[in-house]
Amino acid sequence: MPDMTTSTGSHMTAQLLDGTATAAAIRADLRSRVPTLAERTAGLTPRPTASEVN
């Protein structure tokens, strides 16, 4: 296994990611942003793409 060092020669350590906490943070962010987007786009309907028409 190769030695994992940075360009300055110091060793890098692994950082564990918490997928559950990340997903919760993303959902909380979207929960606060979606109502604003819904207000801005009220009554608008997206046009179908070419692949959806054919």
Number of C-alpha atoms within 10 A of each C-alpha: 3 4 7 12 11 9 7 6 8 9 11 10 8 7 6 6 8 8 9 9 10 11 11 11 12 11 12 11 11 11 11 10 11 11 11 11 10 11 9 10 11 9 7 8 7 6 8 9 8 7 6 7 7 6
